[in-house]
Amino acid sequence: MSLLVSGGQNSTLTRNMLNALRDQIDPTIAAISTLVVILTSVLLAISQLCGKNTAR
């Protein structure tokens, strides 16, 4: 989806990451990917905990 949305001068983070992976291996991409996975996991855990508290 991000490949279709971005065009011309505009570029999304995922498109930049994909282009960087094609050109060279960069530790910045690995760090950003790790942060995205951690953030998603934390948000999922928070939503699960809030869901359990409201079920009572």
mmCIF entry with sequence, helices, sheets and N, C-alpha, C, O atoms, coordinates in Angstrom:
data_MODEL
# 
_entry.id   MODEL 
# 
_entity.id                         1 
_entity.type                       polymer 
_entity.pdbx_number_of_molecules   1 
# 
_entity_poly.entity_id                      1 
_entity_poly.type                           'polypeptide(L)' 
_entity_poly.nstd_linkage                   no 
_entity_poly.nstd_monomer                   no 
_entity_poly.pdbx_seq_one_letter_code       MSLLVSGGQNSTLTRNMLNALRDQIDPTIAAISTLVVILTSVLLAISQLCGKNTAR 
_entity_poly.pdbx_seq_one_letter_code_can   MSLLVSGGQNSTLTRNMLNALRDQIDPTIAAISTLVVILTSVLLAISQLCGKNTAR 
_entity_poly.pdbx_strand_id                 A 
# 
loop_
_entity_poly_seq.entity_id 
_entity_poly_seq.num 
_entity_poly_seq.mon_id 
_entity_poly_seq.hetero 
1 1  MET n 
1 2  SER n 
1 3  LEU n 
1 4  LEU n 
1 5  VAL n 
1 6  SER n 
1 7  GLY n 
1 8  GLY n 
1 9  GLN n 
1 10 ASN n 
1 11 SER n 
1 12 THR n 
1 13 LEU n 
1 14 THR n 
1 15 ARG n 
1 16 ASN n 
1 17 MET n 
1 18 LEU n 
1 19 ASN n 
1 20 ALA n 
1 21 LEU n 
1 22 ARG n 
1 23 ASP n 
1 24 GLN n 
1 25 ILE n 
1 26 ASP n 
1 27 PRO n 
1 28 THR n 
1 29 ILE n 
1 30 ALA n 
1 31 ALA n 
1 32 ILE n 
1 33 SER n 
1 34 THR n 
1 35 LEU n 
1 36 VAL n 
1 37 VAL n 
1 38 ILE n 
1 39 LEU n 
1 40 THR n 
1 41 SER n 
1 42 VAL n 
1 43 LEU n 
1 44 LEU n 
1 45 ALA n 
1 46 ILE n 
1 47 SER n 
1 48 GLN n 
1 49 LEU n 
1 50 CYS n 
1 51 GLY n 
1 52 LYS n 
1 53 ASN n 
1 54 THR n 
1 55 ALA n 
1 56 ARG n 
# 
_struct_asym.id          A 
_struct_asym.entity_id   1 
# 
loop_
_struct_conf.conf_type_id 
_struct_conf.id 
_struct_conf.pdbx_PDB_helix_id 
_struct_conf.beg_label_comp_id 
_struct_conf.beg_label_asym_id 
_struct_conf.beg_label_seq_id 
_struct_conf.pdbx_beg_PDB_ins_code 
_struct_conf.end_label_comp_id 
_struct_conf.end_label_asym_id 
_struct_conf.end_label_seq_id 
_struct_conf.pdbx_end_PDB_ins_code 
_struct_conf.beg_auth_comp_id 
_struct_conf.beg_auth_asym_id 
_struct_conf.beg_auth_seq_id 
_struct_conf.end_auth_comp_id 
_struct_conf.end_auth_asym_id 
_struct_conf.end_auth_seq_id 
_struct_conf.pdbx_PDB_helix_class 
_struct_conf.details 
_struct_conf.pdbx_PDB_helix_length 
HELX_P HELX_P1 AA1 SER A 2  ? VAL A 5  ? SER A 2  VAL A 5  1 ? 4  
HELX_P HELX_P2 AA2 LEU A 13 ? ASP A 23 ? LEU A 13 ASP A 23 1 ? 11 
HELX_P HELX_P3 AA3 PRO A 27 ? THR A 54 ? PRO A 27 THR A 54 1 ? 28 
# 
_struct_conf_type.id          HELX_P 
_struct_conf_type.criteria    ? 
_struct_conf_type.reference   ? 
# 
loop_
_atom_site.group_PDB 
_atom_site.id 
_atom_site.type_symbol 
_atom_site.label_atom_id 
_atom_site.label_alt_id 
_atom_site.label_comp_id 
_atom_site.label_asym_id 
_atom_site.label_entity_id 
_atom_site.label_seq_id 
_atom_site.pdbx_PDB_ins_code 
_atom_site.Cartn_x 
_atom_site.Cartn_y 
_atom_site.Cartn_z 
_atom_site.occupancy 
_atom_site.B_iso_or_equiv 
_atom_site.pdbx_formal_charge 
_atom_site.auth_seq_id 
_atom_site.auth_comp_id 
_atom_site.auth_asym_id 
_atom_site.auth_atom_id 
_atom_site.pdbx_PDB_model_num 
ATOM 1   N N  . MET A 1 1  ? 0.819   -1.181 0.000  1.00 0.00 ? 1  MET A N  1 
ATOM 2   C CA . MET A 1 1  ? 0.000   0.000  0.000  1.00 0.00 ? 1  MET A CA 1 
ATOM 3   C C  . MET A 1 1  ? 0.865   1.247  0.000  1.00 0.00 ? 1  MET A C  1 
ATOM 4   O O  . MET A 1 1  ? 0.580   2.208  -0.715 1.00 0.00 ? 1  MET A O  1 
ATOM 5   N N  . SER A 1 2  ? 1.927   1.233  0.805  1.00 0.00 ? 2  SER A N  1 
ATOM 6   C CA . SER A 1 2  ? 2.765   2.431  0.890  1.00 0.00 ? 2  SER A CA 1 
ATOM 7   C C  . SER A 1 2  ? 3.495   2.706  -0.426 1.00 0.00 ? 2  SER A C  1 
ATOM 8   O O  . SER A 1 2  ? 3.833   3.850  -0.728 1.00 0.00 ? 2  SER A O  1 
ATOM 9   N N  . LEU A 1 3  ? 3.733   1.656  -1.199 1.00 0.00 ? 3  LEU A N  1 
ATOM 10  C CA . LEU A 1 3  ? 4.367   1.873  -2.497 1.00 0.00 ? 3  LEU A CA 1 
ATOM 11  C C  . LEU A 1 3  ? 3.427   2.580  -3.462 1.00 0.00 ? 3  LEU A C  1 
ATOM 12  O O  . LEU A 1 3  ? 3.873   3.334  -4.327 1.00 0.00 ? 3  LEU A O  1 
ATOM 13  N N  . LEU A 1 4  ? 2.128   2.340  -3.316 1.00 0.00 ? 4  LEU A N  1 
ATOM 14  C CA . LEU A 1 4  ? 1.158   2.994  -4.186 1.00 0.00 ? 4  LEU A CA 1 
ATOM 15  C C  . LEU A 1 4  ? 0.869   4.429  -3.748 1.00 0.00 ? 4  LEU A C  1 
ATOM 16  O O  . LEU A 1 4  ? 0.642   5.302  -4.586 1.00 0.00 ? 4  LEU A O  1 
ATOM 17  N N  . VAL A 1 5  ? 0.877   4.672  -2.438 1.00 0.00 ? 5  VAL A N  1 
ATOM 18  C CA . VAL A 1 5  ? 0.532   5.990  -1.911 1.00 0.00 ? 5  VAL A CA 1 
ATOM 19  C C  . VAL A 1 5  ? 1.650   6.991  -2.169 1.00 0.00 ? 5  VAL A C  1 
ATOM 20  O O  . VAL A 1 5  ? 1.392   8.135  -2.542 1.00 0.00 ? 5  VAL A O  1 
ATOM 21  N N  . SER A 1 6  ? 2.875   6.563  -1.974 1.00 0.00 ? 6  SER A N  1 
ATOM 22  C CA . SER A 1 6  ? 3.989   7.496  -2.135 1.00 0.00 ? 6  SER A CA 1 
ATOM 23  C C  . SER A 1 6  ? 4.373   7.602  -3.603 1.00 0.00 ? 6  SER A C  1 
ATOM 24  O O  . SER A 1 6  ? 4.348   6.622  -4.347 1.00 0.00 ? 6  SER A O  1 
ATOM 25  N N  . GLY A 1 7  ? 4.716   8.778  -3.983 1.00 0.00 ? 7  GLY A N  1 
ATOM 26  C CA . GLY A 1 7  ? 5.119   8.994  -5.363 1.00 0.00 ? 7  GLY A CA 1 
ATOM 27  C C  . GLY A 1 7  ? 5.745   10.368 -5.509 1.00 0.00 ? 7  GLY A C  1 
ATOM 28  O O  . GLY A 1 7  ? 5.454   11.271 -4.725 1.00 0.00 ? 7  GLY A O  1 
ATOM 29  N N  . GLY A 1 8  ? 6.581   10.527 -6.481 1.00 0.00 ? 8  GLY A N  1 
ATOM 30  C CA . GLY A 1 8  ? 7.220   11.817 -6.718 1.00 0.00 ? 8  GLY A CA 1 
ATOM 31  C C  . GLY A 1 8  ? 8.157   12.203 -5.586 1.00 0.00 ? 8  GLY A C  1 
ATOM 32  O O  . GLY A 1 8  ? 9.074   11.453 -5.249 1.00 0.00 ? 8  GLY A O  1 
ATOM 33  N N  . GLN A 1 9  ? 7.933   13.349 -5.012 1.00 0.00 ? 9  GLN A N  1 
ATOM 34  C CA . GLN A 1 9  ? 8.778   13.857 -3.928 1.00 0.00 ? 9  GLN A CA 1 
ATOM 35  C C  . GLN A 1 9  ? 8.457   13.207 -2.585 1.00 0.00 ? 9  GLN A C  1 
ATOM 36  O O  . GLN A 1 9  ? 9.299   13.211 -1.687 1.00 0.00 ? 9  GLN A O  1 
ATOM 37  N N  . ASN A 1 10 ? 7.249   12.645 -2.430 1.00 0.00 ? 10 ASN A N  1 
ATOM 38  C CA . ASN A 1 10 ? 6.824   12.046 -1.165 1.00 0.00 ? 10 ASN A CA 1 
ATOM 39  C C  . ASN A 1 10 ? 7.346   10.622 -1.046 1.00 0.00 ? 10 ASN A C  1 
ATOM 40  O O  . ASN A 1 10 ? 7.373   9.868  -2.019 1.00 0.00 ? 10 ASN A O  1 
ATOM 41  N N  . SER A 1 11 ? 7.760   10.269 0.165  1.00 0.00 ? 11 SER A N  1 
ATOM 42  C CA . SER A 1 11 ? 8.232   8.915  0.413  1.00 0.00 ? 11 SER A CA 1 
ATOM 43  C C  . SER A 1 11 ? 7.890   8.531  1.844  1.00 0.00 ? 11 SER A C  1 
ATOM 44  O O  . SER A 1 11 ? 8.120   9.303  2.776  1.00 0.00 ? 11 SER A O  1 
ATOM 45  N N  . THR A 1 12 ? 7.336   7.330  2.014  1.00 0.00 ? 12 THR A N  1 
ATOM 46  C CA . THR A 1 12 ? 6.976   6.868  3.354  1.00 0.00 ? 12 THR A CA 1 
ATOM 47  C C  . THR A 1 12 ? 8.163   6.181  4.008  1.00 0.00 ? 12 THR A C  1 
ATOM 48  O O  . THR A 1 12 ? 9.147   5.847  3.348  1.00 0.00 ? 12 THR A O  1 
ATOM 49  N N  . LEU A 1 13 ? 8.055   5.973  5.321  1.00 0.00 ? 13 LEU A N  1 
ATOM 50  C CA . LEU A 1 13 ? 9.132   5.317  6.060  1.00 0.00 ? 13 LEU A CA 1 
ATOM 51  C C  . LEU A 1 13 ? 9.369   3.905  5.544  1.00 0.00 ? 13 LEU A C  1 
ATOM 52  O O  . LEU A 1 13 ? 10.516  3.486  5.385  1.00 0.00 ? 13 LEU A O  1 
ATOM 53  N N  . THR A 1 14 ? 8.297   3.172  5.283  1.00 0.00 ? 14 THR A N  1 
ATOM 54  C CA . THR A 1 14 ? 8.474   1.790  4.818  1.00 0.00 ? 14 THR A CA 1 
ATOM 55  C C  . THR A 1 14 ? 9.131   1.739  3.442  1.00 0.00 ? 14 THR A C  1 
ATOM 56  O O  . THR A 1 14 ? 9.918   0.834  3.162  1.00 0.00 ? 14 THR A O  1 
ATOM 57  N N  . ARG A 1 15 ? 8.816   2.692  2.595  1.00 0.00 ? 15 ARG A N  1 
ATOM 58  C CA . ARG A 1 15 ? 9.467   2.721  1.275  1.00 0.00 ? 15 ARG A CA 1 
ATOM 59  C C  . ARG A 1 15 ? 10.954  3.039  1.417  1.00 0.00 ? 15 ARG A C  1 
ATOM 60  O O  . ARG A 1 15 ? 11.787  2.434  0.742  1.00 0.00 ? 15 ARG A O  1 
ATOM 61  N N  . ASN A 1 16 ? 11.286  3.980  2.286  1.00 0.00 ? 16 ASN A N  1 
ATOM 62  C CA . ASN A 1 16 ? 12.703  4.290  2.532  1.00 0.00 ? 16 ASN A CA 1 
ATOM 63  C C  . ASN A 1 16 ? 13.437  3.081  3.086  1.00 0.00 ? 16 ASN A C  1 
ATOM 64  O O  . ASN A 1 16 ? 14.580  2.817  2.713  1.00 0.00 ? 16 ASN A O  1 
ATOM 65  N N  . MET A 1 17 ? 12.774  2.339  3.985  1.00 0.00 ? 17 MET A N  1 
ATOM 66  C CA . MET A 1 17 ? 13.408  1.150  4.556  1.00 0.00 ? 17 MET A CA 1 
ATOM 67  C C  . MET A 1 17 ? 13.640  0.095  3.482  1.00 0.00 ? 17 MET A C  1 
ATOM 68  O O  . MET A 1 17 ? 14.703  -0.524 3.436  1.00 0.00 ? 17 MET A O  1 
ATOM 69  N N  . LEU A 1 18 ? 12.657  -0.109 2.624  1.00 0.00 ? 18 LEU A N  1 
ATOM 70  C CA . LEU A 1 18 ? 12.792  -1.091 1.548  1.00 0.00 ? 18 LEU A CA 1 
ATOM 71  C C  . LEU A 1 18 ? 13.916  -0.707 0.594  1.00 0.00 ? 18 LEU A C  1 
ATOM 72  O O  . LEU A 1 18 ? 14.715  -1.555 0.198  1.00 0.00 ? 18 LEU A O  1 
ATOM 73  N N  . ASN A 1 19 ? 13.979  0.556  0.229  1.00 0.00 ? 19 ASN A N  1 
ATOM 74  C CA . ASN A 1 19 ? 15.047  1.015  -0.660 1.00 0.00 ? 19 ASN A CA 1 
ATOM 75  C C  . ASN A 1 19 ? 16.415  0.882  -0.007 1.00 0.00 ? 19 ASN A C  1 
ATOM 76  O O  . ASN A 1 19 ? 17.388  0.526  -0.672 1.00 0.00 ? 19 ASN A O  1 
ATOM 77  N N  . ALA A 1 20 ? 16.498  1.166  1.286  1.00 0.00 ? 20 ALA A N  1 
ATOM 78  C CA . ALA A 1 20 ? 17.772  1.049  1.989  1.00 0.00 ? 20 ALA A CA 1 
ATOM 79  C C  . ALA A 1 20 ? 18.225  -0.408 2.069  1.00 0.00 ? 20 ALA A C  1 
ATOM 80  O O  . ALA A 1 20 ? 19.419  -0.692 1.979  1.00 0.00 ? 20 ALA A O  1 
ATOM 81  N N  . LEU A 1 21 ? 17.276  -1.330 2.238  1.00 0.00 ? 21 LEU A N  1 
ATOM 82  C CA . LEU A 1 21 ? 17.638  -2.745 2.290  1.00 0.00 ? 21 LEU A CA 1 
ATOM 83  C C  . LEU A 1 21 ? 18.119  -3.250 0.938  1.00 0.00 ? 21 LEU A C  1 
ATOM 84  O O  . LEU A 1 21 ? 18.977  -4.131 0.872  1.00 0.00 ? 21 LEU A O  1 
ATOM 85  N N  . ARG A 1 22 ? 17.580  -2.705 -0.124 1.00 0.00 ? 22 ARG A N  1 
ATOM 86  C CA . ARG A 1 22 ? 18.034  -3.113 -1.460 1.00 0.00 ? 22 ARG A CA 1 
ATOM 87  C C  . ARG A 1 22 ? 19.442  -2.614 -1.748 1.00 0.00 ? 22 ARG A C  1 
ATOM 88  O O  . ARG A 1 22 ? 20.240  -3.319 -2.365 1.00 0.00 ? 22 ARG A O  1 
ATOM 89  N N  . ASP A 1 23 ? 19.746  -1.401 -1.304 1.00 0.00 ? 23 ASP A N  1 
ATOM 90  C CA . ASP A 1 23 ? 21.035  -0.784 -1.616 1.00 0.00 ? 23 ASP A CA 1 
ATOM 91  C C  . ASP A 1 23 ? 22.159  -1.321 -0.743 1.00 0.00 ? 23 ASP A C  1 
ATOM 92  O O  . ASP A 1 23 ? 23.212  -1.711 -1.247 1.00 0.00 ? 23 ASP A O  1 
ATOM 93  N N  . GLN A 1 24 ? 21.933  -1.340 0.568  1.00 0.00 ? 24 GLN A N  1 
ATOM 94  C CA . GLN A 1 24 ? 22.983  -1.771 1.492  1.00 0.00 ? 24 GLN A CA 1 
ATOM 95  C C  . GLN A 1 24 ? 22.357  -2.181 2.820  1.00 0.00 ? 24 GLN A C  1 
ATOM 96  O O  . GLN A 1 24 ? 21.231  -1.798 3.139  1.00 0.00 ? 24 GLN A O  1 
ATOM 97  N N  . ILE A 1 25 ? 23.102  -2.960 3.581  1.00 0.00 ? 25 ILE A N  1 
ATOM 98  C CA . ILE A 1 25 ? 22.642  -3.351 4.908  1.00 0.00 ? 25 ILE A CA 1 
ATOM 99  C C  . ILE A 1 25 ? 23.012  -2.223 5.863  1.00 0.00 ? 25 ILE A C  1 
ATOM 100 O O  . ILE A 1 25 ? 24.183  -1.870 6.005  1.00 0.00 ? 25 ILE A O  1 
ATOM 101 N N  . ASP A 1 26 ? 21.999  -1.666 6.514  1.00 0.00 ? 26 ASP A N  1 
ATOM 102 C CA . ASP A 1 26 ? 22.207  -0.527 7.404  1.00 0.00 ? 26 ASP A CA 1 
ATOM 103 C C  . ASP A 1 26 ? 21.650  -0.867 8.786  1.00 0.00 ? 26 ASP A C  1 
ATOM 104 O O  . ASP A 1 26 ? 20.498  -1.287 8.892  1.00 0.00 ? 26 ASP A O  1 
ATOM 105 N N  . PRO A 1 27 ? 22.431  -0.699 9.834  1.00 0.00 ? 27 PRO A N  1 
ATOM 106 C CA . PRO A 1 27 ? 21.921  -1.013 11.174 1.00 0.00 ? 27 PRO A CA 1 
ATOM 107 C C  . PRO A 1 27 ? 20.769  -0.111 11.611 1.00 0.00 ? 27 PRO A C  1 
ATOM 108 O O  . PRO A 1 27 ? 20.024  -0.461 12.526 1.00 0.00 ? 27 PRO A O  1 
ATOM 109 N N  . THR A 1 28 ? 20.617  1.035  10.971 1.00 0.00 ? 28 THR A N  1 
ATOM 110 C CA . THR A 1 28 ? 19.506  1.916  11.308 1.00 0.00 ? 28 THR A CA 1 
ATOM 111 C C  . THR A 1 28 ? 18.179  1.250  10.987 1.00 0.00 ? 28 THR A C  1 
ATOM 112 O O  . THR A 1 28 ? 17.216  1.389  11.742 1.00 0.00 ? 28 THR A O  1 
ATOM 113 N N  . ILE A 1 29 ? 18.119  0.532  9.885  1.00 0.00 ? 29 ILE A N  1 
ATOM 114 C CA . ILE A 1 29 ? 16.897  -0.163 9.493  1.00 0.00 ? 29 ILE A CA 1 
ATOM 115 C C  . ILE A 1 29 ? 16.551  -1.235 10.517 1.00 0.00 ? 29 ILE A C  1 
ATOM 116 O O  . ILE A 1 29 ? 15.384  -1.398 10.873 1.00 0.00 ? 29 ILE A O  1 
ATOM 117 N N  . ALA A 1 30 ? 17.540  -1.958 10.986 1.00 0.00 ? 30 ALA A N  1 
ATOM 118 C CA . ALA A 1 30 ? 17.308  -2.989 12.007 1.00 0.00 ? 30 ALA A CA 1 
ATOM 119 C C  . ALA A 1 30 ? 16.822  -2.352 13.311 1.00 0.00 ? 30 ALA A C  1 
ATOM 120 O O  . ALA A 1 30 ? 15.952  -2.905 13.985 1.00 0.00 ? 30 ALA A O  1 
ATOM 121 N N  . ALA A 1 31 ? 17.377  -1.201 13.664 1.00 0.00 ? 31 ALA A N  1 
ATOM 122 C CA . ALA A 1 31 ? 16.962  -0.515 14.890 1.00 0.00 ? 31 ALA A CA 1 
ATOM 123 C C  . ALA A 1 31 ? 15.517  -0.021 14.778 1.00 0.00 ? 31 ALA A C  1 
ATOM 124 O O  . ALA A 1 31 ? 14.740  -0.171 15.720 1.00 0.00 ? 31 ALA A O  1 
ATOM 125 N N  . ILE A 1 32 ? 15.158  0.557  13.653 1.00 0.00 ? 32 ILE A N  1 
ATOM 126 C CA . ILE A 1 32 ? 13.788  1.032  13.455 1.00 0.00 ? 32 ILE A CA 1 
ATOM 127 C C  . ILE A 1 32 ? 12.814  -0.139 13.473 1.00 0.00 ? 32 ILE A C  1 
ATOM 128 O O  . ILE A 1 32 ? 11.738  -0.040 14.062 1.00 0.00 ? 32 ILE A O  1 
ATOM 129 N N  . SER A 1 33 ? 13.177  -1.235 12.837 1.00 0.00 ? 33 SER A N  1 
ATOM 130 C CA . SER A 1 33 ? 12.310  -2.412 12.818 1.00 0.00 ? 33 SER A CA 1 
ATOM 131 C C  . SER A 1 33 ? 12.105  -2.958 14.233 1.00 0.00 ? 33 SER A C  1 
ATOM 132 O O  . SER A 1 33 ? 10.995  -3.346 14.597 1.00 0.00 ? 33 SER A O  1 
ATOM 133 N N  . THR A 1 34 ? 13.164  -2.986 15.016 1.00 0.00 ? 34 THR A N  1 
ATOM 134 C CA . THR A 1 34 ? 13.073  -3.451 16.396 1.00 0.00 ? 34 THR A CA 1 
ATOM 135 C C  . THR A 1 34 ? 12.146  -2.553 17.205 1.00 0.00 ? 34 THR A C  1 
ATOM 136 O O  . THR A 1 34 ? 11.323  -3.045 17.976 1.00 0.00 ? 34 THR A O  1 
ATOM 137 N N  . LEU A 1 35 ? 12.275  -1.249 17.035 1.00 0.00 ? 35 LEU A N  1 
ATOM 138 C CA . LEU A 1 35 ? 11.408  -0.313 17.758 1.00 0.00 ? 35 LEU A CA 1 
ATOM 139 C C  . LEU A 1 35 ? 9.946   -0.481 17.361 1.00 0.00 ? 35 LEU A C  1 
ATOM 140 O O  . LEU A 1 35 ? 9.062   -0.396 18.213 1.00 0.00 ? 35 LEU A O  1 
ATOM 141 N N  . VAL A 1 36 ? 9.685   -0.715 16.094 1.00 0.00 ? 36 VAL A N  1 
ATOM 142 C CA . VAL A 1 36 ? 8.310   -0.913 15.632 1.00 0.00 ? 36 VAL A CA 1 
ATOM 143 C C  . VAL A 1 36 ? 7.726   -2.186 16.240 1.00 0.00 ? 36 VAL A C  1 
ATOM 144 O O  . VAL A 1 36 ? 6.569   -2.191 16.662 1.00 0.00 ? 36 VAL A O  1 
ATOM 145 N N  . VAL A 1 37 ? 8.504   -3.258 16.289 1.00 0.00 ? 37 VAL A N  1 
ATOM 146 C CA . VAL A 1 37 ? 8.027   -4.519 16.877 1.00 0.00 ? 37 VAL A CA 1 
ATOM 147 C C  . VAL A 1 37 ? 7.765   -4.341 18.367 1.00 0.00 ? 37 VAL A C  1 
ATOM 148 O O  . VAL A 1 37 ? 6.747   -4.813 18.875 1.00 0.00 ? 37 VAL A O  1 
ATOM 149 N N  . ILE A 1 38 ? 8.673   -3.664 19.078 1.00 0.00 ? 38 ILE A N  1 
ATOM 150 C CA . ILE A 1 38 ? 8.498   -3.440 20.516 1.00 0.00 ? 38 ILE A CA 1 
ATOM 151 C C  . ILE A 1 38 ? 7.278   -2.568 20.780 1.00 0.00 ? 38 ILE A C  1 
ATOM 152 O O  . ILE A 1 38 ? 6.488   -2.871 21.674 1.00 0.00 ? 38 ILE A O  1 
ATOM 153 N N  . LEU A 1 39 ? 7.114   -1.498 20.023 1.00 0.00 ? 39 LEU A N  1 
ATOM 154 C CA . LEU A 1 39 ? 5.972   -0.608 20.197 1.00 0.00 ? 39 LEU A CA 1 
ATOM 155 C C  . LEU A 1 39 ? 4.658   -1.346 19.951 1.00 0.00 ? 39 LEU A C  1 
ATOM 156 O O  . LEU A 1 39 ? 3.695   -1.174 20.699 1.00 0.00 ? 39 LEU A O  1 
ATOM 157 N N  . THR A 1 40 ? 4.620   -2.161 18.909 1.00 0.00 ? 40 THR A N  1 
ATOM 158 C CA . THR A 1 40 ? 3.411   -2.928 18.613 1.00 0.00 ? 40 THR A CA 1 
ATOM 159 C C  . THR A 1 40 ? 3.111   -3.920 19.726 1.00 0.00 ? 40 THR A C  1 
ATOM 160 O O  . THR A 1 40 ? 1.954   -4.089 20.110 1.00 0.00 ? 40 THR A O  1 
ATOM 161 N N  . SER A 1 41 ? 4.136   -4.575 20.247 1.00 0.00 ? 41 SER A N  1 
ATOM 162 C CA . SER A 1 41 ? 3.946   -5.542 21.328 1.00 0.00 ? 41 SER A CA 1 
ATOM 163 C C  . SER A 1 41 ? 3.434   -4.868 22.597 1.00 0.00 ? 41 SER A C  1 
ATOM 164 O O  . SER A 1 41 ? 2.553   -5.397 23.274 1.00 0.00 ? 41 SER A O  1 
ATOM 165 N N  . VAL A 1 42 ? 3.987   -3.704 22.916 1.00 0.00 ? 42 VAL A N  1 
ATOM 166 C CA . VAL A 1 42 ? 3.553   -2.971 24.114 1.00 0.00 ? 42 VAL A CA 1 
ATOM 167 C C  . VAL A 1 42 ? 2.101   -2.521 23.965 1.00 0.00 ? 42 VAL A C  1 
ATOM 168 O O  . VAL A 1 42 ? 1.309   -2.662 24.896 1.00 0.00 ? 42 VAL A O  1 
ATOM 169 N N  . LEU A 1 43 ? 1.753   -1.986 22.811 1.00 0.00 ? 43 LEU A N  1 
ATOM 170 C CA . LEU A 1 43 ? 0.371   -1.549 22.591 1.00 0.00 ? 43 LEU A CA 1 
ATOM 171 C C  . LEU A 1 43 ? -0.602  -2.722 22.651 1.00 0.00 ? 43 LEU A C  1 
ATOM 172 O O  . LEU A 1 43 ? -1.706  -2.586 23.178 1.00 0.00 ? 43 LEU A O  1 
ATOM 173 N N  . LEU A 1 44 ? -0.200  -3.867 22.118 1.00 0.00 ? 44 LEU A N  1 
ATOM 174 C CA . LEU A 1 44 ? -1.043  -5.056 22.180 1.00 0.00 ? 44 LEU A CA 1 
ATOM 175 C C  . LEU A 1 44 ? -1.224  -5.514 23.622 1.00 0.00 ? 44 LEU A C  1 
ATOM 176 O O  . LEU A 1 44 ? -2.332  -5.870 24.022 1.00 0.00 ? 44 LEU A O  1 
ATOM 177 N N  . ALA A 1 45 ? -0.157  -5.510 24.399 1.00 0.00 ? 45 ALA A N  1 
ATOM 178 C CA . ALA A 1 45 ? -0.237  -5.924 25.805 1.00 0.00 ? 45 ALA A CA 1 
ATOM 179 C C  . ALA A 1 45 ? -1.127  -4.968 26.600 1.00 0.00 ? 45 ALA A C  1 
ATOM 180 O O  . ALA A 1 45 ? -1.913  -5.410 27.437 1.00 0.00 ? 45 ALA A O  1 
ATOM 181 N N  . ILE A 1 46 ? -1.011  -3.668 26.346 1.00 0.00 ? 46 ILE A N  1 
ATOM 182 C CA . ILE A 1 46 ? -1.845  -2.688 27.043 1.00 0.00 ? 46 ILE A CA 1 
ATOM 183 C C  . ILE A 1 46 ? -3.312  -2.889 26.690 1.00 0.00 ? 46 ILE A C  1 
ATOM 184 O O  . ILE A 1 46 ? -4.180  -2.829 27.561 1.00 0.00 ? 46 ILE A O  1 
ATOM 185 N N  . SER A 1 47 ? -3.584  -3.126 25.420 1.00 0.00 ? 47 SER A N  1 
ATOM 186 C CA . SER A 1 47 ? -4.980  -3.328 25.024 1.00 0.00 ? 47 SER A CA 1 
ATOM 187 C C  . SER A 1 47 ? -5.547  -4.614 25.631 1.00 0.00 ? 47 SER A C  1 
ATOM 188 O O  . SER A 1 47 ? -6.726  -4.663 25.982 1.00 0.00 ? 47 SER A O  1 
ATOM 189 N N  . GLN A 1 48 ? -4.730  -5.639 25.756 1.00 0.00 ? 48 GLN A N  1 
ATOM 190 C CA . GLN A 1 48 ? -5.188  -6.875 26.377 1.00 0.00 ? 48 GLN A CA 1 
ATOM 191 C C  . GLN A 1 48 ? -5.475  -6.675 27.863 1.00 0.00 ? 48 GLN A C  1 
ATOM 192 O O  . GLN A 1 48 ? -6.463  -7.192 28.383 1.00 0.00 ? 48 GLN A O  1 
ATOM 193 N N  . LEU A 1 49 ? -4.609  -5.926 28.543 1.00 0.00 ? 49 LEU A N  1 
ATOM 194 C CA . LEU A 1 49 ? -4.815  -5.668 29.966 1.00 0.00 ? 49 LEU A CA 1 
ATOM 195 C C  . LEU A 1 49 ? -6.047  -4.802 30.202 1.00 0.00 ? 49 LEU A C  1 
ATOM 196 O O  . LEU A 1 49 ? -6.799  -5.045 31.146 1.00 0.00 ? 49 LEU A O  1 
ATOM 197 N N  . CYS A 1 50 ? -6.260  -3.814 29.375 1.00 0.00 ? 50 CYS A N  1 
ATOM 198 C CA . CYS A 1 50 ? -7.438  -2.962 29.507 1.00 0.00 ? 50 CYS A CA 1 
ATOM 199 C C  . CYS A 1 50 ? -8.698  -3.746 29.193 1.00 0.00 ? 50 CYS A C  1 
ATOM 200 O O  . CYS A 1 50 ? -9.737  -3.499 29.807 1.00 0.00 ? 50 CYS A O  1 
ATOM 201 N N  . GLY A 1 51 ? -8.641  -4.657 28.281 1.00 0.00 ? 51 GLY A N  1 
ATOM 202 C CA . GLY A 1 51 ? -9.787  -5.483 27.936 1.00 0.00 ? 51 GLY A CA 1 
ATOM 203 C C  . GLY A 1 51 ? -10.172 -6.413 29.064 1.00 0.00 ? 51 GLY A C  1 
ATOM 204 O O  . GLY A 1 51 ? -11.357 -6.661 29.289 1.00 0.00 ? 51 GLY A O  1 
ATOM 205 N N  . LYS A 1 52 ? -9.190  -6.929 29.774 1.00 0.00 ? 52 LYS A N  1 
ATOM 206 C CA . LYS A 1 52 ? -9.479  -7.818 30.894 1.00 0.00 ? 52 LYS A CA 1 
ATOM 207 C C  . LYS A 1 52 ? -10.085 -7.049 32.055 1.00 0.00 ? 52 LYS A C  1 
ATOM 208 O O  . LYS A 1 52 ? -10.953 -7.583 32.746 1.00 0.00 ? 52 LYS A O  1 
ATOM 209 N N  . ASN A 1 53 ? -9.663  -5.825 32.292 1.00 0.00 ? 53 ASN A N  1 
ATOM 210 C CA . ASN A 1 53 ? -10.184 -5.025 33.399 1.00 0.00 ? 53 ASN A CA 1 
ATOM 211 C C  . ASN A 1 53 ? -11.631 -4.611 33.164 1.00 0.00 ? 53 ASN A C  1 
ATOM 212 O O  . ASN A 1 53 ? -12.397 -4.513 34.122 1.00 0.00 ? 53 ASN A O  1 
ATOM 213 N N  . THR A 1 54 ? -12.019 -4.370 31.939 1.00 0.00 ? 54 THR A N  1 
ATOM 214 C CA . THR A 1 54 ? -13.386 -3.938 31.663 1.00 0.00 ? 54 THR A CA 1 
ATOM 215 C C  . THR A 1 54 ? -14.352 -5.113 31.604 1.00 0.00 ? 54 THR A C  1 
ATOM 216 O O  . THR A 1 54 ? -15.565 -4.906 31.656 1.00 0.00 ? 54 THR A O  1 
ATOM 217 N N  . ALA A 1 55 ? -13.853 -6.335 31.498 1.00 0.00 ? 55 ALA A N  1 
ATOM 218 C CA . ALA A 1 55 ? -14.721 -7.516 31.400 1.00 0.00 ? 55 ALA A CA 1 
ATOM 219 C C  . ALA A 1 55 ? -15.326 -7.893 32.755 1.00 0.00 ? 55 ALA A C  1 
ATOM 220 O O  . ALA A 1 55 ? -16.283 -8.664 32.804 1.00 0.00 ? 55 ALA A O  1 
ATOM 221 N N  . ARG A 1 56 ? -14.794 -7.372 33.830 1.00 0.00 ? 56 ARG A N  1 
ATOM 222 C CA . ARG A 1 56 ? -15.274 -7.736 35.172 1.00 0.00 ? 56 ARG A CA 1 
ATOM 223 C C  . ARG A 1 56 ? -16.587 -7.154 35.470 1.00 0.00 ? 56 ARG A C  1 
ATOM 224 O O  . ARG A 1 56 ? -17.124 -7.367 36.557 1.00 0.00 ? 56 ARG A O  1 
# 
